[in-house]
């Protein structure tokens, strides 16, 4: 008996890919896991990302429940991974390891 593929909006693999396959998401999650938490720190660390793109992506990740925005009396906003965001770390590590093993052989 053959299983019927789920439509993309219900397929767990497709849903995860929709989150992780954005160009910047793995780098943002990586940096938040390393302790970088301010917008300016993330912007400096992620070479090539524009402030507008970083701002948009942070809002999208917050809406997806992967990060939380922490405000300190309206000054120096910081970002942190939620438990749902931290759950992505093994996938991020696996992507890094794959890249080191299979893609860094130039």
N, C-alpha and C positions, 0 to 999 in steps of 0.2 A: 504494500500500500504506500503510495507516494504522498508526501505532505504537500499541502498547498502553501506557497509562499505568502507571507503576510504583506499587506500593503505597506509602503514605506512609513506611513504615519503610525503604524502599529508594530513595526519590526524593531526589536531592541537594537540590532546591529545598525540599522539605518538611522535610528534616533541618536545613538552614540556617535556615529560618523558625522552626523549633522553638527554636533557640538565640537568634536575634535578636529574636523577637517577644515575648519576655518584657519587661515594662514597664521593668525596671531594667538589663538587660544592656548595651544600647548606652551608657548613662550610665556604668556601671562601666568598660567598656572604654575609653571616651573619657577618663575621669579617670586610669586607669592609664597610658594613652598620654601624658598631660600630665605625668606624673611623680608624681602623688599615689599614695602606696603604703601608707599606714597606715590601719587601720580608721577611726580618728577623722577623718582627712582626707577619706576617702570619704564618711563619714556627714555631715560638714559640707557637702560639695560637692553632694551629691545631695539636694536639698530634698524632703521628704515621705517618704523611705524610713525605715522603723523599723529599729532596731538588729537585731532578730530577723530581719527580711526581708533586710537586708544580709548578715548572717552566713550565712543559709541560701543566698542566691544565690552568695556567694563559695565556699561549699562545693560547690555544683553546678557552678560554672565550673571549679573545681579538678578535680573528678571528670571533667569533659568535656575536660580537658587544655588549657584556654584560659588559665588563670592558674596561677601557682605560689605557694605560701606559703613565705616565707623567714623563718626564725626566727634571731634573734641571741642565742644562749645563753638561749633561753626568754624573752627580753624584747623588747618592741617588734617584734612580728610585722609583716612587710611583705608586700605582694603585688606580683607583677609579671606582665606578659603573657608567655606562652610564644610561640615562633614561630607556633604554631597560632592563638593569640589575636591576635598582631600582623597575621596575615593577614586579620583581620576589619576592619582599619582603613580600607581603601578602601571597604568597604560602609558603615561608619559615616559616613565623609566624604560619600558619595553620599546617604545619608539626610539628613544635615545640609543639604547643598546643595539637595536637593529641597524640604525644609521652608522654607528661605530663599526659594526661587524661587516655590513654589506655595502655601505655607500661611501665610506671614507677611504676606499682603496683606489684613489685616483692616480 
